[in-house]
Amino acid sequence: MKTVTFNLILLVLATSGWAQDLFNPPHRLWKPQKDEVYLQEVSRKVFTSSAVTSVAAFEGECFALVENEIFSLNGEKLQKANDAPGQTKILKEAGGKLWALAADGLFMYDGLKWEKTDDRKIVDICMHQGAVHAATEDEIFRFEKGRFISLEPEDGYRTSNVTMVMEDGTQVHVDPVKLGPVEKIASYSGTLYLLRPGELICFDGQVVNSDFIDWGSIPSKNTRDMLSFGSRLFLATDRGLAVLRGASLYEIKGDDGLPVENTTCLEQGFAQDVWIGTERGAVRMLDDEWHYFGADLWLPGNQVNDIATNGKTVFIATEKGLGIVDYEPYTLRKKADYYERHLEEWGHKRLGFIHTVYKKDGEWVREISDNDGGHTSPYLAAMCFKYAVTGDQKAREEAVESFKAMLWLEKIVPIEGFFARAIWSATGDKDERSRHGSGGLPAKWYATSDGKWFWKGDTSSDEVIAMFYSVSIFHDLVAEGKEKEEARELLKRVANYIIDCGWVLTDMDGETTRWGRWNPEYLLRPYGYVDRGINGLEALTFMETAYALTGDEKFRKGNQQLIDWDYHINTIRQKNVFPPSSIATWDDNHAFRSYYTLLRYADDPALRSVYLRSLERTWEVKRMEQIPWFNYVYGAITGNDCEAGKMVKHLREWVLDCTEYNYRNSHRDDLFVEPGYKSYEGGRKRISPREMSVTRASRSAIALDGGRNGNRVMEPTGFLRDYWKGRYHGFIEAPETNDPALISVEKNRGKQFGAAPFSGPVRPEVY
């Protein structure tokens, strides 16, 4: 076992951006990923009292239809368009003009004025062979010299029905061949195609052809829209998409990846993509992936009525307003900078701690959580990794500040080695002290002797492993002089107290805390048997870490005692996968904090082989979720392939808005596990970060639904931890660009969106 501490050469780290100090696996089978410029989605919403039924983009402006009236988008508001026609049913852009399909005719807008061009009731409009074409329910017209000319042949339409064709090629019709009822028209492969209710028609100017599809059929008679795009003609139905290629018609449904089969409208995107409106949100279809944009998180409402694009901006008309998705150039480095600014502007920081912000009586306040240290831990780790990579003194200052907060949790308690879950000030905090503690028991709050602070007891294993994880990283990567001594002594005191209490945490009242239990009477008996793996893993981590940092024989003997109880063997199956009641996502967080810490210090080959078996089993269970936190820990320790490319993709998919809007995915038609993965925990699908609100570091990618009605704003520290961990271990390379606009965001804008700055007493000096 190691008896030496880690003294890192920060200059090397800062210049190389690649660290081999904390782990040095014999091989690295993963490939470093470039932090290339990508397009980041940015959400905006414009709510309306009535449905937006149609939308169009024209000359850089967005026009929307509300209660048959035309509005234009001005900033974040819809304003009534001047002199626009009323009773409009559809808005369309075609031929460099904006067209309003109204109840009393067709109107054209050239950017200056509206002009009526036809008195007929037009149902659709498109470009075909370089000219605007319009359709009524039973006729098609071409726009020529300012007016619409009918395409109906003088001798009427012909049919593709061979029974009506005579020997000389003429056709005999008892009743005239009808073109309609036409719902939509589109130009595909040089020919006009008409969508009739549940039926696709090919029209060459003479023949109304219903016999041109050799293979396949439309999945439903309930057809909604049609889009011609390159080699394909798409049809939207309530049972998926139909796609015409040549003479073959095939379906795209949930099993193929379509998130919602009940589709309503179609629009061409800006990057060889197709946008699909549905009854439950919008979908972006690319060549090899699907992006789902649901209500609340991205859109004002569920029902998508129409979609329009303008450059890299997408306008989505819903029953509750207009959803806008802008695509802006970003790198992951810029995204990290954005999230750091978010922490400042939303007031997540307080006295070195990181807090969630929530709405209380209409005001944003910081939550005094049940785990102030645990929620600060990812940020402390992130700033440590950032400093090790960049040498940025601001990152070092942030790390020191958060470390002091972690140290304060222990210093505020009269008992050496015991520490608080949370700290509260009656004069500075607007959140109330929570009344509940662990497992629904009453909370235990204690006042300091000067009366300025209250601290919460009943400390759990969660807080302890979070402290060992982050403080040990601080010790190894950032701490200097007195800081290193304080970090080492803090972990020593906590580990010592756990041993002295008989492998439990004893509270101020002399009682064992609800979840601070690592003793065999708990873990090796039915009462706590479900926790024997994870809690045993934690206890081993405490002992190995304390011994490595201090060299104190007490911790070596403590570690041996745990081995004698077979705690190391129990770690192999520490990840519970059954029954469902024993599966806890936060335990996964604790496990990977333990692995990352334990396997830095444990050097006994026999023990390491056991811990690596545990890690291999646990990561295989978590692998289907494709979360960088798990994969980077696994890859850093083992050097094995850890799907580094998918981790960069995951980080790019995080939403910028950290408000916890509601999200719903359980209704989707594409709930299946991706090929190459297996679900061991019952998860039906890995949900992309794009399709859920920002959640805390122990997020579950298989949780289909969630959110807090937009009344809570989450700290994005999980991203910061994973990005900078990725940079530190070399999974992610530094951006190749030096353009400030692509690697950073404007700071110190003087904006305050969330909780006001803390105005209570200052934190006492901790050393």
Residue pairs with C-beta under 8 A, 6 or more apart in sequence:
1 544
1 547
1 548
1 556
1 559
1 601
1 602
1 603
1 604
2 547
2 548
2 601
2 602
2 603
3 547
3 548
3 551
4 548
5 475
5 476
5 484
5 488
5 548
5 549
6 21
6 22
6 475
6 476
8 21
8 388
8 476
8 477
10 387
10 388
10 391
10 477
11 391
13 19
13 21
13 388
13 389
13 391
13 477
13 728
14 388
14 389
14 390
14 391
17 389
17 390
17 727
17 730
17 733
17 734
18 729
18 730
19 388
19 389
19 728
19 729
19 730
21 476
22 476
22 477
22 600
22 636
23 599
23 600
23 636
23 637
23 729
25 636
25 637
25 638
25 639
25 640
26 639
27 639
28 639
28 730
29 639
29 640
29 641
30 635
30 639
30 640
30 641
30 642
30 643
30 644
30 731
31 644
31 645
32 644
32 730
32 731
32 732
32 733
33 644
33 645
33 647
33 648
33 731
33 732
33 733
34 733
34 736
35 331
35 332
35 333
35 648
35 732
35 733
35 734
35 735
35 736
36 331
36 735
36 736
37 329
37 330
37 331
37 735
37 737
37 742
38 329
38 330
38 331
38 652
39 271
39 312
39 327
39 328
39 329
39 330
40 327
40 328
40 329
40 330
40 335
40 652
40 656
41 325
41 326
41 327
41 655
41 656
41 690
42 325
42 326
42 327
42 328
42 656
43 297
43 298
43 323
43 324
43 325
43 655
43 656
43 657
44 76
44 323
44 324
44 325
44 326
45 299
45 300
45 321
45 322
45 323
45 324
46 73
46 76
46 77
46 78
46 300
46 321
46 322
46 323
46 324
47 300
47 320
47 321
48 66
48 78
48 300
48 320
48 321
48 322
50 66
50 67
51 66
51 301
51 303
51 305
51 317
51 318
51 319
51 320
52 64
52 65
52 66
52 305
52 306
52 317
52 318
52 319
52 321
52 322
53 65
53 66
53 68
53 89
53 305
53 306
53 317
54 64
54 65
54 88
54 89
54 90
54 91
54 305
54 306
54 317
55 62
55 63
55 64
55 65
55 91
55 306
55 307
55 308
55 315
55 316
55 317
55 322
56 62
56 63
56 91
56 92
56 93
56 98
56 308
57 63
57 93
57 308
57 309
57 310
57 313
57 315
58 93
58 97
58 98
58 109
58 111
59 111
60 310
61 72
61 73
61 310
62 72
62 73
62 308
62 310
62 315
62 322
62 324
63 70
63 71
63 72
63 73
63 81
63 91
63 98
64 70
64 71
64 72
64 73
64 78
64 91
64 315
64 317
64 322
65 71
65 88
65 89
65 90
65 91
65 317
66 78
68 86
68 87
68 88
68 89
68 103
69 80
69 84
69 86
69 88
70 80
70 81
70 84
70 85
70 88
70 91
70 100
71 78
71 79
71 80
71 81
72 78
72 79
72 81
73 79
73 315
73 322
78 322
83 113
83 114
84 100
84 107
84 109
84 114
85 100
85 102
85 104
85 107
85 114
85 116
86 102
87 102
87 103
87 104
88 100
88 101
88 102
88 103
88 107
89 101
89 102
89 103
90 100
90 101
90 123
90 124
91 98
91 99
91 100
91 101
91 306
92 98
92 99
92 101
92 124
92 125
93 99
93 308
94 125
94 126
94 127
94 132
95 127
95 131
95 132
95 143
97 108
97 109
97 110
97 132
98 108
98 109
98 110
99 106
99 107
99 108
99 109
99 125
99 132
100 106
100 107
100 108
100 109
100 114
101 122
101 123
101 124
101 125
103 121
104 119
104 121
105 116
105 117
105 118
105 119
105 120
105 121
105 122
106 116
106 117
106 118
106 120
106 122
106 125
106 134
106 148
107 114
107 115
107 116
107 117
108 114
108 115
108 116
108 117
109 115
117 143
117 146
117 147
117 148
118 134
118 141
118 147
118 148
120 136
120 148
121 136
121 137
122 134
122 135
122 136
123 135
123 136
123 137
123 182
123 183
123 184
124 134
124 135
124 182
124 183
124 184
124 185
125 132
125 133
125 134
125 135
125 185
126 132
126 133
126 185
126 186
126 187
126 228
127 133
127 187
128 142
128 185
128 187
128 192
129 187
129 190
131 142
131 143
131 144
132 142
132 143
133 140
133 141
133 142
133 143
133 151
133 185
133 187
133 192
134 140
134 141
134 143
134 148
135 141
135 182
135 184
135 185
135 194
136 180
136 182
137 180
137 181
137 182
138 178
138 179
138 180
138 181
138 182
139 150
139 151
139 152
139 179
139 180
139 182
140 150
140 151
140 152
140 179
140 182
140 185
140 192
140 194
140 203
141 148
141 149
141 150
141 151
142 148
142 149
142 151
143 149
151 205
152 179
153 205
153 206
156 173
156 176
156 177
157 176
157 177
157 178
157 179
157 206
157 207
157 208
158 171
158 177
158 206
158 207
158 208
159 171
159 173
159 177
159 207
159 208
159 209
160 207
160 208
160 209
160 210
160 211
160 212
161 210
161 211
164 171
164 172
164 173
165 171
166 172
177 208
178 208
179 194
179 201
179 203
179 208
180 196
181 196
181 197
182 194
182 195
182 196
183 195
183 196
183 197
183 223
184 194
184 195
184 225
184 226
185 192
185 193
185 194
185 195
185 226
186 192
186 193
186 195
186 226
186 227
186 228
186 233
187 193
187 228
188 228
188 233
188 244
191 202
191 203
191 204
192 202
192 203
192 204
192 205
193 200
193 201
193 202
193 203
193 226
193 228
193 233
193 244
194 200
194 201
194 202
194 203
195 201
195 223
195 225
195 226
195 235
197 221
197 223
198 218
198 220
198 221
198 222
198 223
199 210
199 218
199 223
200 210
200 213
200 218
200 226
200 233
200 235
200 242
200 244
200 249
201 208
201 209
201 210
202 209
202 210
202 212
203 209
212 247
213 244
213 247
213 248
213 249
214 247
214 248
215 247
215 248
215 249
215 250
216 242
216 248
216 249
216 250
216 251
217 242
217 249
218 235
218 237
218 242
218 249
219 237
219 239
219 240
219 241
219 242
219 251
219 253
220 237
220 238
220 239
220 240
222 237
222 238
222 239
223 235
223 236
223 237
224 236
224 237
224 238
224 263
224 264
224 265
225 235
225 236
225 263
225 264
225 265
225 266
225 277
226 233
226 234
226 235
226 236
226 266
227 233
227 234
227 236
227 266
227 267
227 268
227 274
228 234
229 268
229 274
231 245
232 243
232 244
232 245
233 243
233 244
234 241
234 242
234 243
234 244
234 266
234 274
235 241
235 242
235 243
235 244
236 263
236 264
236 265
236 266
236 276
236 277
237 263
238 261
238 262
238 263
238 279
239 253
239 261
239 262
240 251
240 252
240 253
240 254
240 258
240 261
240 263
240 669
241 251
241 252
241 253
241 258
241 263
241 276
242 249
242 250
242 251
242 252
243 249
243 250
243 251
243 252
252 258
253 261
253 669
254 261
254 668
254 669
254 670
254 671
255 670
255 672
256 670
257 289
257 290
257 670
258 276
258 283
258 285
258 290
258 669
258 670
259 278
259 281
259 283
259 290
259 292
259 668
259 669
259 670
260 278
260 279
260 280
260 281
260 283
260 292
260 667
260 668
260 669
261 278
261 669
262 278
262 279
262 280
263 276
263 277
263 278
263 279
264 277
264 278
264 279
264 303
264 304
264 305
265 276
265 277
265 304
265 305
265 306
265 307
266 274
266 275
266 276
266 277
266 307
267 274
267 275
267 277
267 306
267 307
267 308
267 309
268 274
268 275
268 309
269 275
269 284
269 309
269 314
270 309
270 311
270 312
270 327
271 286
272 286
272 287
273 284
273 285
273 286
274 284
274 285
275 282
275 283
275 284
275 285
275 307
275 309
275 314
275 316
276 282
276 283
276 284
276 285
277 283
277 304
277 305
277 306
277 307
277 316
278 304
279 302
279 303
279 304
280 294
280 295
280 302
280 664
280 667
280 668
281 292
281 293
281 294
281 295
281 298
281 299
281 302
281 304
282 292
282 293
282 298
282 299
282 304
282 307
282 314
282 316
282 323
283 290
283 291
283 292
283 293
284 290
284 291
284 293
290 670
291 688
291 690
292 665
292 668
292 688
292 690
292 691
293 299
293 316
293 323
293 325
293 690
294 302
294 663
294 664
294 665
294 691
295 301
295 302
295 318
295 320
295 662
295 664
296 661
296 662
296 663
296 707
296 710
297 655
297 661
297 662
297 663
297 691
297 692
297 693
297 707
298 323
298 325
299 316
299 318
299 323
300 318
300 320
300 321
300 322
300 323
301 318
301 319
301 320
301 321
302 318
302 319
303 318
303 319
304 316
304 317
304 318
305 317
305 318
305 319
306 316
306 317
307 314
307 315
307 316
307 317
308 314
308 315
309 315
312 326
312 327
312 328
313 324
313 325
313 326
313 327
314 324
314 325
314 326
314 327
315 322
315 323
315 324
316 322
316 323
316 324
316 325
329 741
329 742
330 338
330 652
330 742
331 735
331 737
331 742
331 743
332 648
332 651
332 652
332 723
332 732
332 735
333 723
333 734
333 735
333 743
333 744
334 742
334 743
334 744
334 745
335 651
335 652
335 654
335 656
335 719
335 723
336 719
336 720
336 723
336 724
337 743
337 744
337 745
338 656
338 745
339 658
339 716
339 717
339 719
339 720
340 720
341 745
341 746
341 747
341 749
342 348
342 658
342 716
343 349
343 354
343 379
343 715
343 716
343 717
345 749
345 751
345 752
345 753
345 754
346 357
346 364
346 658
346 713
346 753
346 754
346 755
347 357
347 364
347 366
347 752
347 754
347 755
347 756
347 757
348 354
348 355
348 356
348 357
348 366
348 713
348 715
348 754
348 755
349 355
350 366
350 758
351 405
351 408
351 423
351 758
351 763
352 376
352 401
352 402
352 403
352 404
352 405
352 406
352 408
352 763
353 372
353 373
353 375
353 376
353 402
353 405
353 423
354 375
354 376
354 378
354 379
354 402
354 715
354 717
355 366
355 367
355 368
355 369
355 372
355 375
355 715
355 755
356 366
356 367
356 369
356 375
356 696
356 712
356 713
356 714
356 715
357 364
357 365
357 366
357 367
357 712
357 713
357 715
357 754
357 755
358 364
358 365
358 367
358 708
358 711
358 712
358 713
359 365
359 711
359 712
360 430
360 431
363 430
364 713
364 753
364 754
364 755
365 429
365 430
365 431
365 755
366 429
366 430
366 431
366 755
366 758
367 431
368 422
368 423
368 424
368 429
368 431
368 432
368 433
368 434
369 375
369 422
370 421
370 422
370 434
370 437
370 438
370 456
371 421
371 422
371 460
371 462
371 463
371 466
372 405
372 409
372 420
372 421
372 422
372 423
373 405
373 406
373 409
373 419
373 421
373 463
373 466
373 467
374 462
374 463
374 466
375 696
375 715
375 717
376 402
376 405
376 406
376 470
377 406
377 466
377 467
377 469
377 470
377 593
378 470
378 697
378 717
378 718
378 720
378 721
379 398
379 402
379 715
379 717
379 720
379 721
380 399
380 402
380 403
380 406
380 470
380 471
380 473
380 474
381 469
381 470
381 473
381 721
381 725
382 717
382 720
382 721
382 723
382 724
382 725
383 395
383 396
383 398
383 399
383 402
383 478
383 724
384 399
384 470
384 473
384 474
384 477
384 478
385 473
385 477
385 721
385 724
385 725
385 727
385 728
386 392
386 395
386 720
386 724
386 727
387 395
387 396
387 399
387 477
387 478
388 477
388 478
388 728
389 724
389 727
389 728
396 478
399 474
399 478
400 478
400 483
402 470
403 471
403 474
403 478
403 479
403 483
403 486
403 487
404 763
404 766
404 767
405 763
406 467
406 470
406 471
406 490
407 486
407 487
407 490
407 766
407 767
408 423
408 763
408 764
408 766
409 419
409 420
409 421
409 423
409 455
409 463
409 467
410 417
410 418
410 419
410 420
410 490
410 493
410 494
411 764
411 766
412 419
412 420
412 423
412 448
412 453
412 455
412 764
413 419
413 420
413 455
413 457
413 508
414 508
415 497
415 506
415 508
416 493
416 497
417 493
417 494
417 495
417 496
417 497
417 498
417 500
418 457
418 459
418 494
418 497
418 505
418 506
418 507
418 508
419 459
419 463
419 467
419 494
420 455
420 456
420 457
420 459
421 455
421 456
421 457
421 458
421 459
421 460
421 463
422 434
422 455
422 456
423 453
423 454
423 455
423 456
424 431
424 433
424 445
424 453
424 454
424 455
424 456
425 452
425 453
425 454
425 760
425 761
426 454
427 452
427 760
427 761
428 758
428 759
428 760
428 761
429 758
429 760
430 755
433 443
433 445
433 454
433 456
434 443
434 456
435 442
435 443
436 442
436 443
437 443
437 444
437 456
437 458
437 514
438 458
438 460
438 513
438 514
438 515
439 514
439 515
441 458
441 514
443 456
443 458
444 456
444 457
444 458
444 507
444 508
444 509
445 454
445 455
445 456
445 457
446 454
446 455
446 456
446 457
446 508
447 453
447 454
448 454
448 455
452 761
453 761
457 507
457 508
457 509
457 513
458 507
458 513
458 514
459 505
459 507
459 513
459 516
460 513
460 514
460 515
460 516
461 515
461 516
461 517
461 518
461 535
461 538
461 590
462 515
462 586
462 590
464 494
464 498
464 505
464 516
464 538
464 542
465 538
465 541
465 590
465 593
465 594
465 597
466 590
466 593
467 490
467 491
467 494
468 491
468 494
468 541
468 542
468 545
468 593
468 597
469 593
469 594
469 596
469 597
471 487
471 490
471 491
472 487
472 491
472 545
472 549
472 597
472 600
474 483
474 487
475 484
475 487
475 488
475 491
475 549
476 600
479 486
479 487
482 767
486 766
486 767
488 549
488 550
491 542
491 545
491 546
491 549
492 546
492 549
492 550
492 552
494 542
495 542
495 543
495 545
495 546
495 555
495 558
496 546
496 554
497 505
498 504
498 505
498 518
498 539
498 542
499 554
499 555
499 558
501 512
502 519
503 517
503 518
503 519
503 520
503 539
504 512
504 513
504 516
504 517
504 518
504 519
504 522
505 512
505 513
505 516
505 517
506 512
506 513
507 513
517 523
517 528
517 531
517 535
518 535
518 536
518 538
518 539
518 542
520 565
522 528
522 531
522 535
523 529
523 531
523 532
523 535
523 536
523 567
523 570
524 532
524 565
528 535
530 576
530 582
532 567
532 570
532 574
533 570
533 571
533 572
533 573
533 574
533 575
533 576
533 614
534 574
534 587
534 590
534 591
534 594
536 562
536 567
536 568
536 570
536 571
536 574
537 567
537 571
537 574
537 590
537 591
537 594
537 595
537 598
537 614
538 590
538 594
539 562
539 567
540 559
540 562
540 567
540 568
540 571
540 594
540 598
540 602
540 611
541 593
541 594
541 597
541 598
543 555
543 556
543 558
543 559
543 562
544 555
544 559
544 597
544 598
544 601
544 602
545 597
545 598
545 601
546 552
546 555
546 558
547 555
547 556
547 559
547 601
548 600
548 601
562 568
563 607
568 607
568 610
568 611
569 610
571 610
571 611
571 614
572 610
572 613
572 614
572 617
573 614
573 617
574 591
574 614
574 618
575 587
575 588
575 591
575 617
575 618
575 621
575 622
576 582
576 583
576 584
576 587
577 583
577 621
577 680
577 681
580 682
583 681
583 682
585 698
585 699
585 700
585 703
586 698
588 618
588 622
588 630
588 698
589 629
589 697
589 698
591 618
592 618
592 629
592 630
592 633
595 611
595 614
595 615
595 618
595 633
595 634
595 637
596 633
596 636
596 637
598 611
599 608
599 611
599 612
599 615
599 637
602 608
602 611
612 637
612 638
615 634
615 637
615 638
616 638
619 630
619 631
619 634
620 680
621 680
621 681
622 630
623 630
623 631
623 643
623 677
624 673
624 674
624 677
624 678
624 679
624 680
624 683
624 686
624 702
625 683
625 686
625 700
625 701
625 702
626 643
626 646
626 647
626 650
626 686
626 701
627 650
627 699
627 701
628 647
628 650
628 651
628 722
628 723
628 725
628 726
628 731
629 697
629 718
629 721
629 722
629 725
631 642
631 643
631 644
631 646
631 647
632 642
632 647
632 722
632 725
632 726
632 729
632 731
633 725
634 640
634 642
635 641
635 642
635 644
635 729
635 731
636 725
636 729
636 731
642 731
644 731
647 722
647 726
647 731
648 726
648 732
650 688
650 689
651 719
651 722
651 723
651 726
653 688
653 689
653 690
654 689
654 690
654 694
654 716
654 719
655 689
655 690
655 693
655 694
657 694
658 693
658 694
658 713
658 714
658 715
658 716
659 693
659 710
659 712
659 713
660 693
660 694
660 695
660 706
660 707
660 708
660 709
660 710
660 711
660 712
660 713
660 714
661 693
661 707
661 709
661 710
662 693
662 705
662 706
662 707
662 708
662 709
662 710
663 691
663 692
663 693
663 705
663 706
663 707
664 704
664 705
665 671
665 685
665 687
665 691
665 692
665 704
665 705
666 704
666 705
668 685
668 704
670 685
671 684
671 685
671 704
672 684
672 685
673 679
673 683
673 684
673 685
673 686
674 686
677 686
679 702
681 702
682 702
683 701
683 702
684 702
684 704
685 702
685 704
686 701
686 702
687 701
687 702
687 703
687 704
688 701
689 701
692 699
692 703
692 706
693 706
693 707
693 708
693 714
694 714
694 716
694 719
695 706
695 714
695 718
696 714
696 715
696 718
697 717
697 718
697 721
699 718
713 754
723 732
725 731
726 732
727 733
727 734
735 742
735 743
737 743
